[in-house]
């Protein structure tokens, strides 16, 4: 080489040295940061994919945190319901104990009443004080907001779940397609040895007695009536035991000749109700019922919610679908006639965003109604607050104790059902989502890691290679710088 102004070999060595130094710096950066992609130039397509996965990871991680928080909220409410259930069981014990009037003095019954008052106060305190992060859980704050409810048709509505469109409401139409019925049996005169058709009072024939067995959902009683007892007296006597049998009776005119008989009705509506009347002595005609010659059953109402068939027991309709979870107590007038009514669910409820994306698919909600004493009980017997001192069903009134017992039993059932719904919501929706999100997080993290993280085994090998190349090209550059010195030999 006889030119000295341009050392091509040195330039080539410098270019290779720069490349090797850049490669060495890249290996050192990846090993020190733990990332294969530190900037877009490292892998543009990989960067886009990894950023998308990182975004998904953040959403899944937040969904896991939200699910955990939701479980904490539900667990807090469920624990409080457990305490309320214990208090209600104690109220039930006191009501039952107070009905033992033959062994208790009035002072003892009054003491039981005072204890019931204290327990009701404790129930209200728990309902109004149970909270999570300042949000009341059991006082109705987390119940759904209902508009347009016709209480003459729907005496009570409990909405436990509703998929409400964003910015709107959910209209619900309740349609009765089959009327509810009580169990009904009629008896008429039976000639000379039973009920007589003579006159309008329909007395028993002289010298004859009638003994009948009346059986209903609540129990069985046997009634004996002497000769001359009017049908009105018979009906009154049977009705007086309706709290024990579940059967009432009224005077009934039957037939074209207006012969007087007795009509037996179950006190409630639905397929669980029945009336059975059997003659033990005396003769009379018992109308054939749908369960046999002397037994008739009731019938549940047929109800549709927005066109979907509901599960109905008597006058209580329930529907549980993906978009609506409602329990409705129909009034007698509405449930025994064909017709419809509407209401709207406009908001409220406890809403939990447990999905990785903020949309309706990741939003679950549940309505938690108030469990104060004025909301526990039944629309027919009354509410729990009525068994307190001064209430219409106070246990100091012996005549009202059976009703008080029914109210407490209904309240216990309501609290148990609400606790079960919360447990099912936690186990079947939140916890299953939590498990699936954790698996999704593992897989997404693994995918993002395979794109963005440094493979240390590979990078260490590449680092060693880069170090050797830098050292070798440095030495080569030194040799290339010595080549122009050969021109000096030509000047001698």
Secondary structure, 3 states (H helix, E strand, C coil): CCCCCCCHHHHHHHHHHHHHHHHHHHHHHHHHHCECCCCHHHCHHHHHHHHHHHHHHHHHHHHHHHHHHHHHHHHHHHHHHHHHHHHHHHHHHHHHHHCCCCCCCHHHHHHHHHHHHHHHHHHHHHHHHCEECCEECCCCCCCEEEECCCCCCEEEEEEEEECCCCCCCEEEEEEEEECCECCEEEEECCHHHEECCCCCCCCECCCCCEEEEEEECCCEEEEEECCCCCHHHHHHHHHCCHHHHCEEEEEEEECCCCEEEEEEEECCCCCCCEEEEEEEECECEECCECCECCEEECECCEEEECCEECEEECCEEEEECCCEEEEEEECHHHHCCCEEEEEEEEEECEEEECCCCCCHHHEEEECCCCCCCCCCEECCCEEHHHHCCCCCCCCCCHHHHHHHHHHHHHHHHHHHHHHHHHHHHHHHHHHHHHHHHHHHHHHHHHHHHHHHECCHHHHHHHHHHHHHHHHHHHHHHHHHHHHHHHHHHHHC
